[in-house]
Amino acid sequence: MAAASHTGVPAAFPLSEDLASEERFKSFVAEIRAYLGELRREMVAEAADDSTLWDDQRLHRFLRNWERQENARRLLQYMLAFLKHLPTCEELRKEPVDPYAQFREFVAAEVGQLRQGDVLDFAMREYLCRNHVAEGRHAFYRAHVLNVIREFEAAQWKDPLPGPEGMAEALRRLQGLCYFWYQVRGRDVRRMRRHDLYAFILAGHLLRLLNGRK
């Protein structure tokens, strides 16, 4: 029997919001657009801040954070674009660039961050603290977190399915990643990063649109 996956999302997850209401849908999209603008303004302001010396350590930290923020921005921007239209396989054959392939790259970059030292250390500390893990159980749960990360990485190595099917696969993987951070944060939605919240809900809506084609 195959081992159970730790990267799926329970049906009762509290962020499984239905954006069927046109009014709610419009306000949600407007909220995300405002957030994207806020992200860019924060990064530009930090780049212009000369109140302290820009030593190598600060420059490295800024560039690393800029890269992460930009990937999160692109991820959400592509998802907003897909809300207007999800290309079919026939349409993709006529395009010079496959937007689904680009989207998969953004998801892969989010997964890749899990192996970066500061992210991995934070995930470990936060998981143990927020889930009130007893000291004697730390080694077990550290191994659990690493196992989840390996599952995400293994999924990345598989050849992607073509067209909309591959897009659906990437959306489910993204939702699994958001759920992983929800677990890390002690299953407290209020402690999740806003781009994880937005990405999870948008992914669910796009999956419903893709399923509606069948």
C-alpha positions in Angstrom: 0.0 0.0 0.0 1.3 3.5 -0.9 2.2 5.8 2.0 -0.3 8.4 2.8 0.5 11.9 1.4 1.1 14.7 3.9 0.7 17.4 1.2 -3.0 17.2 0.6 -5.7 19.5 2.0 -8.7 18.3 4.1 -12.1 19.2 2.7 -12.9 21.0 6.0 -10.0 23.4 5.8 -11.3 26.8 6.9 -10.1 28.7 3.8 -12.1 26.6 1.3 -14.1 29.8 0.5 -16.5 29.8 -2.4 -16.3 33.0 -4.5 -19.6 32.3 -6.3 -21.1 35.7 -5.2 -20.2 38.3 -7.8 -20.0 41.0 -5.2 -17.7 39.0 -3.0 -15.6 38.0 -6.0 -15.0 41.6 -7.0 -14.2 42.8 -3.5 -11.7 39.9 -3.1 -9.9 40.6 -6.4 -9.7 44.3 -5.4 -8.3 43.4 -2.0 -5.6 41.3 -3.7 -4.7 44.1 -6.2 -4.4 46.5 -3.3 -2.1 44.0 -1.5 0.1 43.6 -4.5 0.6 47.4 -4.7 1.3 47.5 -1.0 4.0 44.8 -1.4 5.7 46.8 -4.1 5.6 50.1 -2.2 7.2 48.4 0.9 10.0 46.9 -1.1 10.7 50.2 -3.0 10.7 52.1 0.4 13.2 49.6 1.8 15.4 50.0 -1.2 15.4 53.8 -0.7 16.1 53.6 3.0 19.6 55.0 3.7 19.2 55.5 7.4 21.5 52.6 8.1 24.6 51.3 6.3 24.1 48.9 3.4 26.6 46.3 4.4 26.9 42.9 2.7 24.6 41.2 5.2 21.8 43.8 4.7 22.2 43.7 0.9 22.0 39.9 0.9 18.9 40.0 3.1 17.2 42.6 0.9 17.9 40.9 -2.4 16.7 37.5 -0.9 13.5 39.1 0.4 13.0 41.0 -2.9 13.2 37.8 -4.9 10.7 36.0 -2.6 8.3 38.9 -2.7 8.5 39.2 -6.5 7.8 35.5 -6.9 4.7 35.8 -4.6 3.6 38.9 -6.7 4.0 37.1 -10.0 2.1 34.0 -8.6 -0.9 36.1 -7.6 -0.8 38.3 -10.7 -0.9 35.2 -13.0 -3.8 33.7 -11.0 -5.7 37.0 -11.3 -5.1 36.9 -15.1 -6.3 33.3 -15.2 -9.5 34.4 -13.6 -10.3 36.2 -16.8 -9.3 33.3 -19.1 -7.8 29.8 -18.8 -6.2 28.9 -22.1 -7.2 25.6 -23.7 -4.6 23.2 -25.2 -5.5 24.4 -28.7 -4.9 28.0 -27.6 -1.6 27.1 -26.0 -0.3 25.6 -29.2 -0.7 29.0 -30.9 1.2 30.9 -28.1 5.0 31.4 -28.1 5.1 31.1 -24.3 3.1 28.7 -22.2 1.6 30.6 -19.2 0.9 27.4 -17.4 4.6 26.4 -17.6 5.5 29.9 -16.2 3.0 29.4 -13.4 4.5 26.0 -12.5 7.9 27.7 -12.2 6.6 30.2 -9.7 5.1 27.3 -7.7 8.4 25.4 -7.9 10.2 28.5 -6.6 7.8 28.6 -3.6 8.6 25.0 -2.9 12.3 25.6 -3.3 12.3 28.2 -0.6 11.5 25.4 2.0 15.2 24.3 1.6 16.6 27.7 2.2 18.3 27.8 5.5 16.4 30.7 7.1 13.0 29.4 5.9 13.7 25.9 7.0 14.9 27.0 10.4 11.8 29.3 10.8 9.4 26.5 9.8 11.0 24.1 12.3 10.9 26.6 15.2 7.4 27.9 14.4 6.0 24.4 14.0 7.4 23.2 17.3 6.4 26.3 19.2 2.9 27.0 17.8 1.9 23.3 17.9 3.1 23.1 21.5 5.3 20.1 20.8 6.9 18.6 23.9 10.7 18.7 23.9 10.9 14.9 23.9 8.9 14.8 20.6 11.0 17.5 18.8 13.1 15.0 16.8 9.9 13.2 15.6 8.3 16.3 14.4 11.4 17.7 12.8 11.5 14.5 10.8 7.9 14.9 9.9 8.4 18.5 8.5 11.4 17.3 6.5 9.3 14.4 5.1 6.6 16.8 4.0 9.2 19.0 2.2 10.6 15.9 0.4 7.1 15.0 -0.8 6.7 18.5 -2.3 10.2 18.2 -3.9 9.4 14.7 -5.3 6.2 16.1 -6.9 8.3 18.8 -8.6 10.5 16.2 -10.2 7.7 14.5 -12.1 7.0 15.4 -15.7 4.1 17.8 -15.8 0.8 17.0 -17.5 0.1 19.1 -20.6 -2.2 22.1 -20.7 -5.0 22.6 -18.2 -4.4 19.3 -16.5 -0.9 20.4 -15.6 -2.3 23.7 -14.4 -4.7 21.9 -12.1 -1.9 19.8 -10.8 0.2 22.9 -10.0 -2.8 24.5 -8.3 -3.4 21.5 -6.0 0.4 21.5 -5.2 0.1 25.2 -4.3 -2.8 24.6 -2.1 -0.9 21.8 -0.4 2.0 24.2 0.2 -0.4 26.9 1.7 -1.9 24.2 4.0 1.6 23.2 5.1 2.2 26.8 6.2 -1.1 26.7 8.0 0.1 23.7 10.0 3.4 25.4 10.7 1.5 28.4 12.1 -0.3 26.2 14.6 -3.4 25.9 12.4 -4.2 29.5 13.1 -5.5 31.3 10.0 -4.8 34.7 11.6 -1.0 34.0 11.7 -0.8 33.0 8.0 0.9 35.3 5.4 -1.6 37.2 3.3 -0.2 35.9 0.0 -0.7 32.3 1.3 -4.3 33.0 2.2 -5.0 34.7 -1.2 -3.2 32.0 -3.1 -5.1 29.2 -1.5 -8.5 30.7 -2.1 -7.6 31.7 -5.7 -6.3 28.2 -6.4 -9.6 26.7 -5.2 -11.6 29.0 -7.4 -9.5 28.3 -10.5 -9.8 24.6 -9.9 -13.5 24.9 -9.8 -13.4 26.8 -13.2 -11.2 24.1 -14.7 -13.5 21.3 -13.4 -16.4 23.2 -14.9 -15.0 22.6 -18.4 -15.3 18.8 -18.1 
